[in-house]
Each structure stands twice: as C-alpha cells, then as structure tokens.
C-alpha cells in the first residue's frame, strides 16, 4: 500500500521536528557557551529554511563552542510577524531572520532597507549601499532605537506573481485581489486598480486554494514550488527578460539580534557573526538561484504559463512608484536619510536610474 503525504502534513511534521529536535539547554551547557534561539520567517520544509538551518547548525563548530544557534521555522516560537518582532525585543528569542520590509509599519525606514518598486535592482547595488555608502551604519542606528542590533543584510531573491487568472500586464491587475507584503509595494499596486492583502508565506496557499485571493506575490520559483503554488495557480508573471521582478527585484532578508544578547558576545564573536552573515548572504543567494532553475522546469511541467512585463508596463510602474517613494521618505527622519542615500546613488550617472524629469515636482 502506498501512502501519499500531503503538502500540509509535510510542513506540519517539519515544523514539529524542528521543535522536538532542538536540544534542551541546561545550566552546565549554558555555562559552556552562548546559545541563541533564532526564528526565521521561512516555513519549515522549504528550500529557504533548509539553507538557514544548515547555516545556523554550523555556528557551534565555527565558534569553537562559544556560540550555538538553534534555528526555528516560521510560527515555531512566535506565532506571527508582530509577535516575532516583539519576541526578539523582549529576549524570548535572541534573534530573527525576517524579510526586512516586514517592519514598514513599525520602522518606516525599512522600506528602503530592502528593494522597492523601480528602485536599485541588482544585489551588488545593495551591497554597495550597505557596505560602501554607509547604509549599514544607518540601519544599526535605527534598529538600536528598538533595542535591536541589525547584523547585516542577507540576499534572497526577486519576487514573482502567481495567479489563478491570466495576469500578463499591469492592466490585467484591475479588479483583482492580490497578496503583497504591504507597505510601499501595496500602495504602488493599488494604483493599478487592484485590492491588496498582506499574508505570511504559509497562509498564501490556502488563500489561493479557497479563492479568497486571485493572485499572490511571494518569493522565487524554488520556495514557491515547495509551498505548492503550482497546485492552485496556472499563471506566473515576471519582469522583462533578464529581470524576475520590477517591484521587488532584490528582496532582502537580514539577521537581527536582541541588543542585550549582542552586547553579551565578546568582540571576537561579534566579528565572527558579522563575517558569517556576509558569507551566508552569497551562499544563500546562489543556492536559491540554482534551485530556481530546477523549480521553473517543474512549474512548466505542471502546466504553468509564464508571461513577462513589457516596456509600457515598466513606464507605468515608474510613474506610479516615484511619488510613493517620496511619500514614504517623509514618514520620519530616518526614512528620509536612508532614501536620500538611495536617491543620490540612483541619480549618479553610474546608474542613471532617475532623471530630473522623473523627479519633477518631488522633494524631500
């Protein structure tokens, strides 16, 4: 007799296994080294979480036993994104591995600490801003106000749209109900006549299955296939050739640690964690891109139809996005100074992403 394991059973068992397998930290063990509990927003059983789990599990050896990181998948300790943020601030968890822009409602500047519609669209550009132009120091100052330490960005992927009905251009968005991460991205999509809702990754499949949403933006093909999107959608929308997405082309995650937990590390261990985040960012990105290629073949085999945005779509996105950039930049002083760094970079002739004509009528 053959037993078929459903997607829900797989994710449920993986989450339970993560909790059961996490070792109890007794007093003697705690004295031998520091233990951090770190929850990711990746769902158990996905390619993203597997990579994160492997990385965390290597810390004890790399630190000579001084630092152990226990990884947990989404909802394992903190039930949702709001409680995840609060759990790290309070010290219930020592750290988190979230999508940075999830905190736009709490920290408006975070919309500019990860990619946004028609902004810088290459991973190297974000590394330049973080590690070359001072954005990492800005991020750490901003997070310190929340009792948190922003260790560094982690490159993931671009986001794509899966839909139950054909969406082949921005004009097809009108009247549709779409899952997006909220914040600036939601406001830009609403300009095209669709309604938006913010859902965590694990809630997207049932919403598509029940038809409560018509389409969903989430991450790239590898994780979206893991989550079963091919079972409940038929259409995939990418950006122009060579570009997976124009609205979140470099969807950054990060490692954020409770400030007290961070300060209890000695300087050598702090430097080790920072270096490991930098190396993991590359490892994670490359592994996801490789997995995406395999997953896309699976989507096509499952009957998915791929469409790409054209030049007119890009121009419409640009016109919709730029005023909303400035709206978010004006939400507080931190958002304004991070966006100013972006704007100077995009206006520089090296990139030439925006011109005086694009910015006419806009000011900080």
C-alpha positions in Angstrom: 0.0 0.0 0.0 1.4 3.4 -1.0 0.9 6.3 1.4 0.7 9.9 0.0 1.9 12.7 2.2 0.2 15.9 1.6 1.9 19.3 1.5 0.2 20.3 4.8 1.4 17.1 6.5 4.9 17.7 5.3 5.1 21.3 6.6 3.4 20.4 9.8 5.8 17.5 10.5 8.8 19.5 9.6 7.8 22.3 12.0 7.2 19.8 14.8 10.5 18.1 14.1 12.3 21.4 14.4 10.9 21.9 17.9 11.4 18.4 19.0 15.0 18.2 17.8 16.0 21.5 19.4 18.1 20.4 22.4 17.3 21.5 26.0 19.9 23.9 27.3 20.7 23.1 30.9 22.8 25.2 33.2 26.0 23.4 32.6 25.6 23.6 28.9 24.7 27.3 29.0 27.9 28.0 31.0 29.9 26.3 28.3 28.9 28.7 25.6 26.2 31.2 24.5 23.0 29.8 23.0 20.8 31.8 20.7 17.3 30.8 19.6 16.7 32.4 16.2 13.4 32.2 14.3 13.2 32.6 10.5 10.2 33.7 8.5 10.9 30.7 6.2 8.3 27.9 6.5 9.6 24.5 7.6 10.3 22.2 4.7 11.2 24.9 2.2 14.5 25.4 0.4 14.9 28.7 2.2 14.6 27.2 5.7 16.8 24.2 4.9 19.6 26.6 3.9 19.1 28.7 7.0 19.0 25.7 9.3 22.3 24.3 7.8 23.9 27.7 8.3 22.8 28.0 11.9 23.9 24.5 12.7 27.5 25.3 11.7 28.0 28.0 14.2 29.0 25.9 17.2 31.9 24.4 15.3 33.0 27.6 13.7 32.9 29.4 17.1 34.8 26.7 18.9 31.8 26.1 21.1 31.4 29.7 22.2 28.1 30.3 20.2 25.4 27.9 19.3 22.4 29.0 17.2 19.2 27.0 17.4 17.1 27.7 14.3 13.3 27.7 14.2 11.0 28.0 11.3 8.1 30.4 10.9 5.5 30.2 13.7 7.5 27.7 15.8 8.0 30.1 18.7 6.5 33.4 17.7 3.1 32.9 16.0 3.2 35.7 13.5 5.4 38.6 12.3 4.3 41.1 15.0 5.0 38.6 17.8 8.3 37.7 16.2 9.5 41.3 16.4 8.3 41.6 20.0 9.8 38.2 21.0 13.2 39.4 19.9 12.9 42.8 21.5 11.9 41.1 24.8 14.5 38.4 24.7 12.1 35.4 24.3 14.1 34.8 21.1 17.6 36.1 20.8 17.3 36.7 17.1 15.3 36.6 13.9 15.8 36.1 10.2 13.0 38.1 8.6 12.2 39.8 5.3 13.4 43.3 6.3 10.5 45.2 4.8 8.0 43.4 7.1 8.6 46.1 9.7 7.5 49.0 7.5 4.6 49.7 9.8 6.9 49.9 12.9 10.0 51.3 11.2 9.2 53.2 8.0 12.9 53.3 7.0 12.8 49.5 6.5 11.1 50.0 3.1 14.4 51.4 2.0 16.5 48.7 3.6 15.1 46.2 1.1 14.1 46.6 -2.6 11.1 48.6 -3.6 9.3 49.3 -6.9 11.6 50.6 -9.6 14.5 51.2 -7.1 18.0 49.7 -7.3 17.6 46.3 -8.8 20.9 44.4 -8.6 22.3 42.6 -5.5 25.7 44.4 -6.0 24.0 47.8 -5.8 22.6 46.9 -2.4 25.9 45.6 -1.2 27.4 48.9 -2.3 24.9 50.9 -0.4 25.2 48.8 2.8 28.9 48.2 2.9 30.3 51.1 0.8 28.0 54.1 1.2 27.1 53.9 4.9 23.6 52.3 4.9 24.6 49.5 7.3 25.6 52.1 10.0 22.3 53.9 9.4 20.4 50.6 9.8 22.1 49.8 13.0 21.4 53.3 14.5 17.7 52.9 13.5 17.3 49.4 14.9 19.2 50.4 18.1 16.2 52.6 19.0 14.1 49.4 19.1 16.6 47.5 21.4 17.8 45.5 18.4 21.1 45.0 16.5 20.9 44.8 12.7 23.8 42.4 11.9 23.5 42.7 8.2 21.5 42.0 5.0 21.0 38.6 3.5 20.3 38.3 -0.2 17.5 36.1 -1.1 15.8 36.6 -4.5 13.3 38.6 -6.6 9.6 38.2 -6.1 7.2 36.9 -8.7 3.4 36.8 -9.1 1.4 33.6 -9.3 -2.2 33.9 -10.3 -5.3 31.8 -10.8 -6.4 34.0 -13.7 -4.3 35.5 -16.5 -2.3 38.5 -15.5 0.0 39.3 -18.4 0.5 43.1 -17.8 -0.2 45.7 -15.2 -3.6 46.5 -17.0 -4.7 43.0 -16.0 -4.4 43.8 -12.3 -7.5 45.9 -12.3 -10.2 44.4 -10.1 -8.0 41.6 -8.8 -7.3 40.8 -5.2 -3.6 40.3 -4.7 -1.3 39.2 -1.8 1.7 41.5 -1.4 3.9 42.2 1.6 2.3 45.6 2.5 3.9 49.0 2.8 5.1 50.8 -0.3 4.6 47.7 -2.5 0.9 47.6 -1.7 0.4 51.3 -2.4 2.0 51.0 -5.8 -0.1 48.0 -6.8 -3.3 49.7 -5.7 -2.6 52.4 -8.3 -3.5 49.8 -10.9 -6.9 49.2 -9.5 -6.4 46.0 -7.5 -7.0 45.4 -3.9 -4.2 44.1 -1.7 -3.8 42.0 1.4 -0.8 41.1 3.4 -0.3 37.4 4.3 2.6 35.4 5.6 4.0 32.8 3.3 2.3 29.8 5.0 -1.1 31.4 4.5 -0.8 32.1 0.8 -1.6 28.5 -0.4 -4.9 28.2 1.5 -6.0 31.7 0.4 -5.3 30.8 -3.3 -6.9 27.4 -2.8 -10.1 28.8 -1.4 -10.2 31.7 -4.0 -10.1 34.4 -1.4 -7.3 36.0 -3.4 -6.8 35.9 -7.2 -3.0 36.1 -7.2 0.0 36.3 -4.8 3.4 37.9 -5.0 5.9 35.9 -3.0 9.5 34.9 -3.4 11.1 33.0 -6.3 10.2 29.7 -8.0 12.2 27.4 -5.7 10.3 28.2 -2.5 7.0 28.9 -4.2 7.1 25.4 -5.7 7.9 24.0 -2.2 4.8 25.7 -1.0 2.7 24.1 -3.7 1.7 27.1 -5.7 1.7 25.0 -8.9 -1.3 23.1 -7.4 -3.5 26.2 -7.0 -2.4 28.6 -9.8 -1.8 28.4 -13.5 -0.1 31.7 -14.4 3.3 33.3 -13.5 4.2 36.9 -14.1 7.9 38.0 -14.4 9.5 41.3 -15.2 11.2 41.9 -18.7 13.7 39.4 -20.0 16.7 39.2 -17.6 14.6 40.7 -14.7 12.4 38.5 -12.5 10.7 41.4 -10.8 10.4 45.2 -11.1 8.6 45.8 -7.8 10.8 43.7 -5.5 13.9 42.8 -7.6 16.2 42.3 -4.6 14.1 41.1 -1.7 16.4 41.3 1.2 16.3 39.4 4.5 18.6 40.0 7.4 19.8 38.7 10.8 18.6 40.9 13.7 19.7 40.2 17.3 18.3 41.4 20.6 20.7 44.2 21.7 21.4 42.7 25.1 22.2 39.3 23.6 24.5 41.0 21.1 26.4 43.0 23.7 27.0 39.9 25.8 29.1 38.5 23.0 32.8 39.4 23.1 34.2 41.4 20.2 35.7 38.4 18.5 32.4 36.6 18.4 30.6 39.7 17.2 33.1 39.9 14.3 32.6 36.2 13.6 28.8 36.6 13.3 29.1 39.6 11.1 31.5 37.8 8.8 29.3 34.7 8.7 26.3 36.9 7.7 28.2 38.3 4.8 29.3 34.9 3.5 25.9 33.4 4.1 24.3 36.1 2.1 26.2 35.0 -1.0 25.8 31.3 -0.3 22.0 31.7 0.2 21.5 33.8 -2.9 23.5 31.5 -5.2 21.8 28.3 -3.8 18.4 29.8 -4.3 19.1 30.8 -7.9 20.3 27.3 -8.7 17.2 25.8 -7.1 15.0 28.3 -9.0 16.2 26.9 -12.3 15.1 23.4 -11.3 11.8 24.6 -9.9 10.9 26.5 -13.1 11.2 23.3 -15.1 8.8 21.7 -12.6 6.3 24.6 -12.9 6.3 24.3 -16.7 5.9 20.6 -16.4 2.9 21.2 -14.1 1.3 23.4 -16.8 2.2 26.9 -15.6 2.1 29.6 -18.2 4.8 32.4 -18.0 4.3 36.0 -19.1 6.7 38.9 -18.9 6.1 42.6 -18.5 6.9 44.8 -21.4 8.2 48.4 -21.8 4.8 50.0 -21.3 4.4 48.2 -18.0 7.7 49.4 -16.8 6.9 53.0 -17.7 3.6 52.7 -15.8 5.3 51.3 -12.8 7.8 54.1 -12.8 5.1 56.8 -12.9 3.2 55.1 -10.1 6.2 54.4 -7.9 8.2 57.6 -7.7 5.6 59.8 -5.9 5.2 56.9 -3.4 9.0 56.8 -2.8 8.8 60.3 -1.6 5.6 59.7 0.5 7.4 57.0 2.4 10.6 59.0 2.7 8.6 61.7 4.5 7.2 59.4 7.2 10.1 60.1 9.5 13.7 61.5 9.6 15.2 58.0 9.5 13.3 57.1 6.3 14.3 60.4 4.7 18.0 60.0 5.3 18.1 56.4 4.1 16.1 57.4 1.0 18.4 60.3 0.4 21.3 57.9 0.2 19.4 55.9 -2.4 18.4 58.9 -4.4 21.9 60.2 -4.6 23.1 56.8 -5.8 20.3 56.4 -8.4 20.8 60.0 -9.7 24.6 59.4 -10.2 25.5 58.9 -13.8 27.0 55.5 -13.0 23.4 54.2 -12.6 21.3 56.9 -14.2 18.2 55.3 -12.8 16.3 58.6 -12.3 16.5 62.0 -14.1 15.4 65.5 -13.2 12.4 64.9 -15.4 11.4 61.8 -13.4 11.7 63.8 -10.1 9.9 66.9 -11.3 7.5 68.1 -8.5 9.0 65.8 -5.9 11.1 66.9 -2.9 12.2 65.6 0.5 
